[in-house]
Amino acid sequence: MLLRVSIVILMQWVVIAPAWAASCTTSLNGQLRQIDYRVSQSDPTAASQFVPKQEMKGNTSVRERLFGRWGRVDCPAYLTLREFTPDLTDAERKPFCLVYDKDADTYTGFSEGARDAYLVCNDPKTLCERVNTTKDEARSIARTGLDIAGRTALSTARSALSLDGGTIIGHSSGALIMNGSGGFISGALGAAGTTLGTALTAPAVIAAGAVTLVGVGGAVYFCR
């Protein structure tokens, strides 16, 4: 009982503290990785990576703050997701969740979908990988898809476009999320002939059936 009270007091102090530095360990595909970080309201001049205090609080549930990870893998899940997606901002990471292998005690990747209290995917059926596109191409893809979703929202009072074979959704983070066959996505974006079009029409993708494409910021992620 005393230990639990002490933990609660400590976590309450962490929430109200103006800044703090810490180190933790995560596991990515079976490889342990130490993360040195500093949480602050403003970006400090420090060697460790900067984590905005508001984002740390907003991306860690009360359950994780009070009963977080113990053992060799003790990093907040939010920091692990940052490791997997270093080129995204905290806002742009919001459509993603972590894929966790409980038996191996390691994170094997990330996917698009709903999160639990530890940012782990509720339905981890897919893994996402970054498509080798240029930033201009990525932004063009996102603009095209969001424009389609936006026009549909105006005409149907919905935020998604549903067609035979797929769905296009504008996420609150600003991301474009497309779900459907590779042919549907490629056709909707006019992506045939590009790096993305080649990926979407590959035999393995066609055989897989429904896939998900996430365009966010200057990046595109392909989930299958």
C-alpha positions in Angstrom: 0.0 0.0 0.0 2.8 2.4 0.9 4.6 1.6 -2.4 1.5 2.4 -4.4 1.0 5.7 -2.6 4.6 6.6 -3.3 4.2 5.8 -7.0 1.1 8.0 -7.2 2.8 10.9 -5.5 5.8 10.5 -7.8 3.7 10.5 -10.9 1.7 13.5 -9.8 5.0 15.3 -9.2 6.1 14.3 -12.8 2.9 15.8 -14.2 3.4 19.2 -12.5 7.2 19.4 -12.7 8.3 22.1 -15.2 11.0 19.8 -16.8 12.8 16.6 -16.2 15.4 14.4 -17.8 15.3 10.6 -17.9 16.6 7.5 -19.6 14.7 4.3 -20.5 15.0 1.2 -22.6 12.7 -0.1 -25.3 13.0 -3.1 -27.7 12.5 -2.8 -31.4 12.3 -6.1 -33.3 14.3 -7.8 -30.5 17.0 -5.2 -30.2 17.2 -3.2 -27.0 17.6 0.5 -27.4 18.3 3.1 -24.7 16.5 6.4 -25.1 17.7 9.5 -23.3 15.2 12.3 -23.3 14.2 15.5 -21.6 10.6 16.7 -21.1 10.1 20.4 -21.0 7.6 23.1 -22.0 10.2 24.6 -24.4 13.1 23.1 -26.3 16.1 23.0 -24.1 19.7 23.0 -25.3 20.6 19.4 -24.4 22.1 16.4 -26.0 19.1 14.2 -25.2 16.0 14.3 -27.4 13.4 16.9 -26.5 9.9 15.8 -25.7 7.2 18.5 -25.4 5.6 18.2 -21.9 2.1 18.6 -23.3 2.6 15.8 -25.8 4.1 13.4 -23.2 1.1 14.0 -21.0 -1.4 13.7 -23.9 0.1 10.5 -25.2 0.4 8.6 -21.9 -2.7 7.4 -20.3 -3.4 7.6 -16.5 -3.0 3.8 -16.5 0.4 3.9 -18.1 1.6 6.8 -15.8 0.6 4.9 -12.7 1.2 1.3 -13.8 3.7 1.7 -16.6 6.1 -0.8 -18.1 8.5 -2.6 -15.7 11.5 -4.8 -16.5 14.0 -4.4 -19.3 11.5 -2.6 -21.6 10.4 0.3 -19.5 10.0 3.2 -21.9 6.6 5.0 -22.3 5.0 3.6 -25.4 4.9 7.1 -26.8 8.7 7.3 -27.0 8.8 3.9 -28.7 6.4 5.2 -31.4 8.7 8.2 -31.9 11.6 5.8 -32.5 9.6 4.1 -35.2 8.5 7.3 -36.9 11.4 9.8 -36.5 10.3 12.0 -39.4 6.8 12.7 -38.1 5.6 15.3 -35.7 3.7 14.3 -32.6 0.4 15.4 -34.2 1.2 13.4 -37.4 1.8 10.2 -35.3 -1.8 10.1 -34.0 -3.2 7.7 -36.6 -0.6 5.1 -35.7 -0.4 2.5 -32.9 2.3 0.0 -31.9 2.5 -3.7 -32.7 3.7 -5.5 -29.7 4.9 -9.2 -29.4 4.0 -10.1 -25.8 5.9 -13.4 -25.9 9.2 -11.9 -27.1 8.6 -8.6 -25.1 9.4 -6.5 -28.1 7.7 -4.0 -30.4 7.7 -5.4 -34.0 6.5 -2.2 -35.8 3.5 0.1 -36.0 0.2 0.2 -37.8 -2.7 2.5 -38.5 -5.6 2.0 -36.1 -7.1 2.3 -32.6 -4.8 2.3 -29.6 -5.2 0.8 -26.1 -3.9 2.6 -23.0 -0.4 1.7 -23.9 -0.6 2.9 -27.5 -0.7 -0.8 -28.6 -2.9 -1.6 -31.6 -6.3 -3.0 -30.6 -6.4 -5.0 -33.8 -2.8 -5.5 -35.0 -3.4 -7.3 -38.3 -1.1 -5.1 -40.4 2.3 -3.5 -40.2 3.2 -0.2 -41.9 6.3 0.6 -43.8 7.4 3.9 -45.4 7.0 4.2 -49.1 10.1 5.6 -50.9 8.5 8.7 -52.3 9.7 12.3 -52.4 8.2 14.8 -50.1 6.6 16.6 -53.0 5.0 13.4 -54.2 3.9 12.6 -50.6 2.3 16.0 -50.2 0.6 15.7 -53.6 -0.9 12.3 -52.7 -2.2 13.7 -49.4 -3.7 16.8 -51.0 -5.4 14.7 -53.7 -6.9 12.3 -51.3 -8.0 14.9 -48.8 -9.5 17.0 -51.5 -11.6 14.0 -52.6 -12.7 13.4 -49.0 -13.4 17.0 -48.5 -15.6 17.3 -51.6 -17.5 14.2 -50.5 -18.0 15.6 -47.0 -19.6 18.8 -48.4 -22.0 16.8 -50.5 -22.9 14.0 -48.0 -22.2 15.6 -44.6 -19.7 12.8 -44.0 -15.9 12.8 -43.6 -15.3 9.7 -45.7 -15.7 8.7 -49.3 -17.0 5.1 -49.7 -16.9 3.5 -53.0 -16.9 -0.1 -54.2 -13.6 -1.5 -53.1 -12.4 1.3 -50.7 -12.7 4.2 -48.3 -10.9 7.6 -48.1 -10.9 9.4 -44.7 -9.5 12.7 -43.6 -8.1 12.1 -40.1 -8.2 14.8 -37.4 -4.4 14.9 -37.4 -4.4 16.1 -41.0 -3.5 12.6 -42.4 -5.1 11.0 -45.4 -6.1 7.3 -44.7 -7.2 5.2 -47.7 -8.3 1.6 -47.3 -9.0 -0.8 -50.1 -7.4 -2.8 -52.9 -4.1 -1.6 -54.4 -6.0 -0.9 -57.6 -8.6 1.2 -55.9 -6.0 3.4 -54.1 -3.8 3.7 -57.2 -6.8 4.6 -59.3 -8.1 7.2 -56.9 -4.8 8.9 -56.6 -3.7 8.5 -60.3 -0.6 7.0 -58.9 0.1 4.5 -61.6 3.7 4.7 -62.8 5.0 6.3 -59.7 7.0 4.5 -57.0 3.7 4.3 -55.0 1.8 3.0 -58.0 4.4 0.3 -58.5 4.1 -0.8 -54.9 0.3 -0.8 -54.9 0.0 -3.0 -58.1 2.7 -5.5 -57.1 1.4 -9.2 -57.2 1.8 -9.6 -53.5 -0.3 -6.6 -52.8 -3.0 -7.7 -55.2 -3.1 -11.1 -53.5 -3.3 -9.5 -50.1 -6.7 -7.9 -50.8 -7.4 -4.8 -48.7 -4.5 -2.6 -47.7 -4.2 0.8 -46.1 -2.3 3.8 -47.2 -1.5 6.7 -44.8 -0.3 10.0 -46.2 0.8 12.4 -43.5 3.2 15.4 -43.5 5.8 14.7 -46.1 5.6 10.9 -45.8 3.5 8.0 -47.1 3.1 4.8 -45.2 1.8 1.6 -46.7 0.2 -0.9 -44.4 -0.6 -4.5 -45.2 
